[in-house]
């Protein structure tokens, strides 16, 4: 009887150990999961509501887990914190209170975050973090705010026999696309294009295009975030920049020649009028008639001469202004050429920065994968230790 009791007790202990081991192993298997988030950024218009997807794989009931959404390196001040079966209303960053909520079905492993009244400050990276006591995972979701900028503004500048057409548009987010087209809808290749960001992170775009002047053909500049959100500006590059100045110069030259010719004609005619008369008058009587300084003898002559001289002076002033304008145009062309070179350098630097950001993103993803791998190794080691203890027992 005693032996039977001892055997029964030993079997009970073994059975209890086996049950505990099964519970431990089954518990570990139940909490092992990974988070699934979108590969690309989530985009939403300014002032709208956006949802940042984040789900558990496999789909586990996570109502009893700790769920946190936070900005990178700011986990102590989360956007939203779910703990003890409820959202902690008074915890986290004050700027998100009343705007952040969980919209997924927690029983099905959906921990997606919804942000109301999307602002420019809400752009960037968000970390989705889920902790199941002995297992946790985190993943990053990126967001962008879509802001539609201004209508393209087009301007013209003379460059030799061609026209330099400039297109500018401001206030876009994210970086817009700029396309030149002719009146048939065919794309045109632009000389240069570059982007600038203001203090709020909104993007401005500038582009230049060399175009041969035409009396009938217009060109368009379209800027937008997609084919459905393009804004277009049009311009007709007429031959008015170069030929206009030539025409004005020719007109002024013709007026000048005519004025000089008229002046010479009047002077010659006036000289003829001033010749002495052959009438039998004494020298004293004839002297007033041939005196060049006499205004009474030839009324209106000096007044006409002054008017002509005044017209000549006006023509000379106009020609001088024309020369000054040409000089300013030449200086502006030199400045534009220097500006284009600087823009080219800026574009090259932006391309390098974009490549650097992509590399950093890849490194971050690799680090996350390594962290997950370490966690799995840690769990495997714990399981091996448990199995070893069970064997010893």
FIVOTOR-434246 format. One line per 10 residues: for each residue x, y, z of C-alpha. Coordinates in nm, 2 decimals. Last residue first. Layout:
BEGIN
X Y Z | ...
//
This chain:
BEGIN
1.33 1.69 -1.31 | 1.66 1.70 -1.51 | 1.47 1.67 -1.83 | 1.22 1.94 -1.73 | 1.51 2.17 -1.64 | 1.66 2.11 -1.98 | 1.33 2.18 -2.15 | 1.30 2.51 -1.96 | 1.65 2.61 -2.05 | 1.59 2.53 -2.41
1.27 2.74 -2.40 | 1.46 3.03 -2.25 | 1.73 3.00 -2.52 | 1.46 3.00 -2.79 | 1.30 3.31 -2.64 | 1.64 3.49 -2.65 | 1.70 3.38 -3.00 | 1.36 3.52 -3.10 | 1.44 3.85 -2.93 | 1.78 3.87 -3.10
1.61 3.81 -3.44 | 1.36 4.09 -3.37 | 1.64 4.33 -3.29 | 1.83 4.23 -3.60 | 1.52 4.29 -3.81 | 1.47 4.64 -3.65 | 1.84 4.72 -3.72 | 1.80 4.61 -4.08 | 1.49 4.84 -4.12 | 1.69 5.13 -3.97
1.98 5.06 -4.21 | 1.74 5.07 -4.50 | 1.60 5.40 -4.39 | 1.94 5.54 -4.35 | 2.03 5.43 -4.70 | 1.72 5.60 -4.84 | 1.80 5.92 -4.65 | 2.15 5.92 -4.80 | 2.01 5.88 -5.15 | 1.78 6.18 -5.09
2.07 6.39 -4.96 | 2.28 6.31 -5.27 | 1.99 6.41 -5.50 | 1.94 6.73 -5.30 | 2.31 6.81 -5.34 | 2.29 6.76 -5.71 | 1.99 6.99 -5.73 | 2.16 7.26 -5.53 | 2.46 7.25 -5.76 | 2.24 7.29 -6.07
2.06 7.58 -5.90 | 2.39 7.75 -5.84 | 2.47 7.72 -6.21 | 2.13 7.85 -6.31 | 2.17 8.15 -6.08 | 2.50 8.24 -6.25 | 2.33 8.23 -6.59 | 2.04 8.44 -6.45 | 2.28 8.70 -6.32 | 2.45 8.73 -6.66
2.11 8.77 -6.83 | 2.01 9.03 -6.58 | 2.32 9.23 -6.66 | 2.25 9.21 -7.03 | 1.89 9.33 -6.97 | 2.01 9.62 -6.76 | 2.24 9.73 -7.04 | 1.96 9.71 -7.29 | 1.75 9.93 -7.06 | 2.03 10.19 -7.03
2.06 10.20 -7.41 | 1.69 10.25 -7.45 | 1.69 10.53 -7.19 | 1.97 10.70 -7.39 | 1.76 10.67 -7.71 | 1.46 10.82 -7.54 | 1.67 11.11 -7.40 | 1.80 11.18 -7.76 | 1.45 11.18 -7.89 | 1.34 11.43 -7.63
1.64 11.65 -7.71 | 1.55 11.65 -8.07 | 1.19 11.74 -7.99 | 1.31 12.03 -7.78 | 1.54 12.15 -8.06 | 1.24 12.14 -8.30 | 1.03 12.34 -8.06 | 1.31 12.59 -8.00 | 1.35 12.64 -8.38 | 0.98 12.70 -8.42
0.99 12.96 -8.15 | 1.30 13.13 -8.30 | 1.12 13.16 -8.64 | 0.79 13.28 -8.51 | 0.82 13.64 -8.63 | 1.09 13.71 -8.88 | 1.17 14.09 -8.88 | 1.06 14.13 -8.52 | 1.31 13.88 -8.39 | 1.61 14.08 -8.51
1.94 13.91 -8.44 | 2.01 13.82 -8.79 | 1.99 14.19 -8.90 | 1.91 14.19 -9.27 | 1.58 14.38 -9.25 | 1.69 14.61 -8.97 | 1.98 14.73 -9.19 | 1.77 14.81 -9.50 | 1.66 15.16 -9.38 | 2.00 15.26 -9.26
2.17 15.13 -9.57 | 1.93 15.34 -9.78 | 1.66 15.18 -9.98 | 1.64 15.13 -10.35 | 1.49 14.78 -10.34 | 1.73 14.49 -10.38 | 1.61 14.32 -10.07 | 1.87 14.18 -9.82 | 1.86 13.79 -9.77 | 1.69 13.70 -9.44
1.42 13.49 -9.60 | 1.69 13.27 -9.76 | 1.85 13.21 -9.43 | 1.52 13.11 -9.28 | 1.47 12.86 -9.56 | 1.81 12.71 -9.48 | 1.74 12.70 -9.11 | 1.40 12.55 -9.17 | 1.53 12.28 -9.39 | 1.81 12.19 -9.15
1.56 12.17 -8.87 | 1.33 11.95 -9.08 | 1.61 11.72 -9.17 | 1.72 11.69 -8.81 | 1.36 11.62 -8.70 | 1.31 11.36 -8.97 | 1.64 11.19 -8.88 | 1.55 11.17 -8.51 | 1.20 11.04 -8.59 | 1.35 10.77 -8.81
1.59 10.67 -8.53 | 1.32 10.66 -8.27 | 1.11 10.43 -8.50 | 1.41 10.21 -8.56 | 1.49 10.18 -8.19 | 1.13 10.10 -8.11 | 1.12 9.83 -8.37 | 1.44 9.68 -8.25 | 1.31 9.68 -7.89 | 1.00 9.50 -8.00
1.19 9.26 -8.21 | 1.37 9.13 -7.90 | 1.10 9.10 -7.64 | 0.80 9.11 -7.86 | 0.84 8.79 -8.06 | 0.55 8.62 -7.88 | 0.60 8.36 -7.62 | 0.23 8.28 -7.55 | 0.20 8.17 -7.19 | -0.01 7.91 -7.00
-0.04 7.80 -6.64 | -0.17 7.47 -6.51 | -0.25 7.32 -6.17 | -0.24 6.94 -6.15 | -0.44 6.75 -5.89 | -0.59 6.46 -6.08 | -0.27 6.37 -6.27 | -0.09 6.36 -5.93 | 0.09 6.59 -5.68 | 0.08 6.90 -5.91
0.25 7.15 -6.13 | 0.16 7.21 -6.50 | 0.35 7.46 -6.72 | 0.19 7.54 -7.06 | 0.32 7.65 -7.40 | 0.15 7.88 -7.66 | 0.19 7.87 -8.03 | 0.06 8.15 -8.26 | 0.32 8.42 -8.31 | 0.62 8.21 -8.20
0.93 8.27 -8.01 | 1.18 7.98 -7.98 | 1.17 7.83 -7.63 | 1.43 7.78 -7.36 | 1.27 7.64 -7.05 | 1.33 7.72 -6.68 | 1.19 7.56 -6.37 | 1.12 7.66 -6.01 | 0.94 7.46 -5.74 | 0.84 7.56 -5.38
0.79 7.30 -5.11 | 0.62 7.35 -4.77 | 0.84 7.24 -4.47 | 0.70 7.51 -4.24 | 1.02 7.72 -4.25 | 1.03 7.71 -4.64 | 1.15 7.43 -4.85 | 1.31 7.47 -5.20 | 1.30 7.27 -5.52 | 1.49 7.28 -5.84
1.45 7.25 -6.22 | 1.67 7.32 -6.51 | 1.67 7.35 -6.89 | 1.32 7.20 -6.94 | 1.24 6.92 -7.19 | 0.90 6.96 -7.34 | 0.61 6.71 -7.32 | 0.37 6.70 -7.61 | 0.02 6.82 -7.53 | -0.04 6.97 -7.88
-0.02 7.32 -7.74 | 0.32 7.25 -7.60 | 0.39 7.09 -7.27 | 0.61 7.15 -6.96 | 0.57 6.92 -6.66 | 0.64 6.99 -6.29 | 0.58 6.72 -6.02 | 0.52 6.82 -5.66 | 0.73 6.76 -5.34 | 0.50 6.67 -5.06
0.35 6.91 -4.98 | 0.32 7.22 -5.19 | 0.32 7.60 -5.10 | 0.48 7.77 -5.40 | 0.48 7.76 -5.79 | 0.72 7.91 -6.04 | 0.76 7.87 -6.42 | 1.02 8.07 -6.61 | 1.03 8.10 -6.99 | 1.36 8.20 -7.15
1.29 8.33 -7.50 | 1.51 8.27 -7.80 | 1.71 8.48 -8.04 | 1.95 8.60 -7.78 | 1.81 8.53 -7.43 | 1.50 8.75 -7.37 | 1.31 8.69 -7.05 | 0.95 8.57 -7.00 | 0.74 8.50 -6.69 | 0.51 8.22 -6.58
0.33 8.18 -6.24 | 0.20 7.83 -6.17 | -0.12 7.83 -5.96 | -0.04 7.80 -5.59 | 0.01 7.49 -5.38 | -0.20 7.19 -5.29 | -0.11 7.05 -4.95 | -0.08 6.67 -4.90 | 0.05 6.57 -4.55 | 0.29 6.28 -4.53
0.30 5.99 -4.29 | 0.55 5.71 -4.20 | 0.47 5.40 -4.00 | 0.73 5.23 -3.79 | 0.72 4.89 -3.63 | 0.74 4.75 -3.28 | 0.73 4.40 -3.12 | 0.69 4.26 -2.77 | 0.70 3.92 -2.60 | 0.70 3.81 -2.23
0.45 4.07 -2.11 | 0.25 4.10 -2.44 | 0.39 4.44 -2.54 | 0.27 4.62 -2.86 | 0.45 4.92 -3.01 | 0.36 5.12 -3.32 | 0.62 5.38 -3.39 | 0.53 5.70 -3.58 | 0.75 5.87 -3.84 | 0.69 6.20 -4.02
0.42 6.46 -4.07 | 0.20 6.56 -3.78 | 0.34 6.91 -3.77 | 0.19 6.98 -4.11 | -0.15 6.91 -3.96 | -0.41 6.63 -3.97 | -0.73 6.73 -3.80 | -0.80 6.38 -3.65 | -0.54 6.10 -3.62 | -0.65 5.74 -3.62
-0.42 5.46 -3.49 | -0.44 5.10 -3.60 | -0.41 4.83 -3.32 | -0.59 4.54 -3.51 | -0.51 4.21 -3.35 | -0.86 4.05 -3.40 | -0.98 4.11 -3.04 | -0.83 4.46 -3.07 | -1.07 4.56 -3.35 | -0.91 4.87 -3.50
-0.99 5.24 -3.45 | -0.75 5.33 -3.17 | -0.77 5.71 -3.10 | -0.57 6.03 -3.14 | -0.72 6.38 -3.18 | -0.86 6.45 -2.84 | -0.52 6.46 -2.69 | -0.25 6.48 -2.96 | -0.09 6.81 -2.87 | -0.09 6.71 -2.50
0.17 6.43 -2.56 | 0.12 6.13 -2.35 | -0.10 6.02 -2.05 | -0.42 6.19 -1.94 | -0.65 5.97 -2.15 | -0.49 5.64 -2.07 | -0.68 5.42 -2.32 | -0.83 5.11 -2.16 | -0.77 4.74 -2.08 | -0.49 4.81 -1.82
-0.29 4.99 -2.08 | -0.35 5.18 -2.41 | -0.12 5.48 -2.46 | -0.16 5.73 -2.75 | 0.08 5.99 -2.89 | 0.34 5.88 -2.64 | 0.56 6.10 -2.42 | 0.80 5.84 -2.26 | 0.84 5.67 -2.60 | 0.99 5.99 -2.75
1.30 5.86 -2.93 | 1.09 5.82 -3.25 | 0.73 5.94 -3.21 | 0.48 5.73 -3.01 | 0.20 5.48 -3.04 | 0.16 5.25 -2.75 | -0.03 4.93 -2.69 | 0.00 4.72 -2.37 | -0.17 4.38 -2.40 | -0.50 4.26 -2.25
-0.71 4.35 -2.54 | -0.46 4.19 -2.77 | -0.67 3.90 -2.91 | -0.43 3.76 -3.17 | -0.43 3.79 -3.55 | -0.11 3.61 -3.64 | 0.04 3.86 -3.73 | -0.06 4.16 -3.53 | -0.19 4.47 -3.71 | -0.08 4.83 -3.76
-0.25 5.08 -4.00 | -0.21 5.46 -3.95 | -0.55 5.61 -4.02 | -0.59 5.96 -4.14 | -0.84 6.23 -4.07 | -0.84 6.56 -4.27 | -0.71 6.91 -4.19 | -0.43 6.90 -4.46 | -0.49 6.62 -4.70 | -0.37 6.27 -4.61
-0.08 6.04 -4.71 | 0.04 5.72 -4.54 | 0.40 5.64 -4.63 | 0.51 5.32 -4.81 | 0.58 4.97 -4.67 | 0.25 4.95 -4.48 | 0.26 4.79 -4.13 | 0.25 4.44 -4.00 | 0.36 4.37 -3.64 | 0.50 4.03 -3.54
0.38 3.77 -3.30 | 0.49 3.53 -3.03 | 0.24 3.55 -2.75 | 0.06 3.22 -2.80 | 0.37 3.01 -2.86 | 0.52 3.12 -2.53 | 0.19 3.03 -2.35 | 0.18 2.69 -2.52 | 0.54 2.63 -2.41 | 0.47 2.74 -2.05
0.14 2.56 -2.03 | 0.29 2.24 -2.17 | 0.57 2.26 -1.92 | 0.33 2.31 -1.64 | 0.12 2.01 -1.75 | 0.44 1.80 -1.78 | 0.55 1.90 -1.43 | 0.20 1.82 -1.29 | 0.21 1.48 -1.46 | 0.55 1.40 -1.32
0.44 1.51 -0.97 | 0.12 1.29 -0.99 | 0.33 0.99 -1.11 | 0.56 1.03 -0.81 | 0.26 1.05 -0.57 | 0.10 0.74 -0.73 | 0.43 0.55 -0.70 | 0.47 0.65 -0.34 | 0.11 0.56 -0.26 | 0.15 0.22 -0.43
0.47 0.15 -0.23 | 0.28 0.24 0.09 | 0.00 0.00 0.00
//
